[in-house]
Amino acid sequence: MVNILVVEDDQSVARALRATLETEGYRVTTVLNGKDAVQFALREMPQLIILDIQLSRVGVDETSSLDGYQVMSRLRNHPKSMHIPVIALSSLDDPAAKIRAYDEDVDGYITKPFDAHELLARVRRQLRRVEQSCLSPLTGLPGGLQVVRAINYKLGSTDPWSILYLDLDNFKAFNDVYGFLTGNEMILLVGRTCQSVVYEHGNGDDFVGHVGGDDFVVVTTPGRASLLCQHISGRYKEGSAALYRSDDLRRGSISGVDRKGRPYQFPLVSLSIGVVNNQVRRPHSIQEVSYLAAEAKRNAKQSNSNISYISSPRDKGHSIERTPATSTPSSFLYPPSFSFTVNGRALQDLLYFTGDDGFAEYEQQVY
């Protein structure tokens, strides 16, 4: 069901909006002030927001409240909410008011009193647009450019962060044997697991993105990374059991054929998680983060726990296995003070959409 957030301090208008939207089957939440609107948007991730752009600050704590334009600024500047379509609602019908709202990056503008048919038509159009342009068609999670923006957002901040890079092992064999529809169910399971665990145990503004294929990214803080890894890993193991045939599950392997057509027993699909943070070194670009994430994920695939952290002082007190990244100089993209190993095609999963010239050089050197 589509979730819509209505931000309107006139309760009679809010009730009319709710009634109109609910007739179309949308789930509607109404809030009366800007601060609550931003908090709700980051926590609950509604598919669309209808915002009174003239939102009043009268009657609330003005030191912590936000007007409609400030709400727009907060939403557009945060990678978790920047893609959410916002339809502005206003009693002003003059061109100057509309121009100001569009300059603030609203996606639509409707005047009060609103026409129900026009409102619903605009809602349908915006929902189609964001689904086509910003979200993974399979999981509905932010992907591609949104993942890059989320990582760059953290790179531009001095706050501590951790990035979880998740990938399924032996997924191709599973997909070949069980078919792409069951393969899609496996990918959906990972996406939903990440969303639910982050919602229950993460920070309100933690980001979950679908890089593509069976690769996912979670952007969080170092204090939550270990807890998220444990819960995601455990919940995935429980949920994935339902996707196997009973004989494969009992045997603990999948009967398939290798690349030469010979019978082969493949392991069940496991979930590897590589974790990178900025606690020791501070990466200066998304390319550096991507290399570190790829290294951590490669190590995770080789570890008993399927979870691997790039070493940092904060990691030493935890019981989950950590594998330090092997360091070798990189001849391009990075300053001499930053060195680590580059391995295989794993990086391409995260960087194929950046179009970076440096990565093209990397591909020529590796392949």
C-alpha angles and dihedrals in degrees: 000000000000114000118213126189117212116199107192130137094198101084095200090056090044091054091049091050092049093050092048095049096043091056086067093051098257120145107234131200120185127202127181104212141041099244092056090045094058093044092050093047093053094044103040102026100216116204092232139010128210107200131190096225089199091056109166126230093198115121096018134085102285092198091067104023128097133212122224096269092049089051089054091050093051093047095048095045095054117078092216093060106022093098096050110110114239124200112199119220119201143157089221115096100175121114094243092060092048093047091051091050093049090046086058087056103252114162097218141007127215127177128223129280085045127209110236095215093050091047093051092046091053092047092052092048094050093047090053092047097052092045091053098044112028112023136068107260090221105041102021089228125132110270144171110008092016090061091051091050092049092053093044089050089060092044089057092055131075091217119112115259142178128203121207114204110196128194136168118238120217090008095139092059090049091049092048093051102037100032133244096283092060087041088057089051089055091052091046089051091056092047094048092044091054091048096049095043092048090048092051101037108015136079121279093251099041112135127226117191137175108224091188140279108015096335124108136176130210119191112200141132127284092248092060101036099087093046092049092049093052095048095043092049094047096045092047092053091052095046098043093059090075091061096063131081111251095246092052091047092048092048093043094228143075121244108227144126129267127231091280093053095254121139111262138173110230122197118250114269112275130190118235121197124195117192128202128180139176097236099109106020123020110223113219101202141030088248091062091048090049094053092049092047091050090050093049091048092050090052090048090057089056097045128089093236096046086229123103133176129200100243118266135154090252091061099057098083096057128091100220112104114263124194117201116228115253109239125220128153119269114219098208143029094021136077118247091254091064117068138160141135123280115211136188130304097317092101092057090065089066101033106038091102098049097076089210117172091216092059090051087056089050091053091052092052095047100040 
